[in-house]
Amino acid sequence: MAEAHQAVGFRPSLTSDGAEVELSAPVLQEIYLSGLRSWKRHLSRFWNDFLTGVFPASPLSWLFLFSAIQLAWFLQLDPSLGLMEKIKELLPDWG
């Protein structure tokens, strides 16, 4: 029954100028809100996939990794085993 109620908002008509479709304001509002809900759901799903894919580790493990990198920098160690120097050689010099 809801489809019949919503169909009243669409009024197709054929005139000598061509086909015309008249939409009522509540129908346009429902279409807009439907699209808005769809995009909210899409963005929410994207954000959830991002968080579970990029950040599968706990914040404590990120703190440990950050501390290890800072300690290596402070002690002037190269944890990349020379890989960063090779990458710098391959990149163009920006002056």
C-alpha positions in Angstrom: 0.0 0.0 0.0 2.9 2.3 0.6 4.0 2.1 -3.0 0.5 3.2 -4.1 0.7 6.1 -1.7 4.1 7.2 -3.0 3.0 6.8 -6.6 0.6 9.7 -6.2 3.5 12.0 -5.9 4.5 11.2 -9.5 2.2 12.5 -12.2 3.4 11.6 -15.7 1.7 13.3 -18.6 2.1 13.5 -22.3 1.6 16.9 -24.0 2.2 18.2 -27.4 5.6 19.5 -26.2 6.7 16.1 -24.9 6.6 14.0 -21.8 6.4 15.7 -18.4 6.7 14.3 -14.9 5.3 16.4 -12.0 6.8 15.6 -8.6 5.3 16.7 -5.3 7.5 18.3 -2.6 7.1 15.4 -0.1 8.2 12.9 -2.7 11.3 15.0 -3.5 12.1 15.2 0.2 11.8 11.5 0.6 14.1 10.9 -2.4 16.6 13.4 -0.9 16.5 11.7 2.5 16.9 8.3 1.0 20.0 9.4 -0.8 21.3 11.0 2.3 20.8 7.8 4.3 22.5 5.8 1.6 25.6 8.1 1.6 25.7 8.1 5.4 25.6 4.3 5.4 28.3 4.2 2.6 30.6 6.6 4.5 30.1 4.7 7.8 31.0 1.4 6.1 34.0 3.0 4.5 35.2 4.4 7.8 34.7 1.1 9.5 36.7 -0.7 6.8 39.4 1.9 7.1 39.7 1.5 10.9 39.7 -2.3 10.8 42.1 -2.5 7.8 44.6 0.2 8.7 44.5 0.1 12.4 44.1 -3.6 13.4 46.6 -3.1 16.2 45.9 -1.6 19.7 47.0 1.9 20.6 49.6 0.4 23.0 51.3 -1.4 20.1 51.4 1.9 18.1 52.9 3.6 21.2 55.6 0.8 21.3 56.3 1.2 17.6 56.6 5.0 17.9 58.9 4.7 20.9 61.1 2.2 19.1 61.4 4.5 16.1 62.2 7.5 18.3 64.8 5.5 20.2 66.4 4.4 16.9 66.5 8.0 15.7 68.0 9.2 19.0 70.7 6.5 19.0 71.3 7.2 15.3 70.6 3.6 14.3 69.2 2.7 10.9 66.4 0.2 11.4 65.8 0.0 7.6 69.3 -1.5 7.1 70.2 1.0 4.4 67.0 0.8 2.5 66.2 4.5 3.1 69.5 5.6 1.6 68.8 3.5 -1.5 65.3 5.1 -1.8 66.9 8.6 -1.5 69.3 7.8 -4.3 66.5 6.8 -6.6 64.3 9.8 -5.9 64.9 13.0 -7.9 66.8 15.8 -6.1 64.5 18.7 -5.3 67.3 21.0 -4.6 
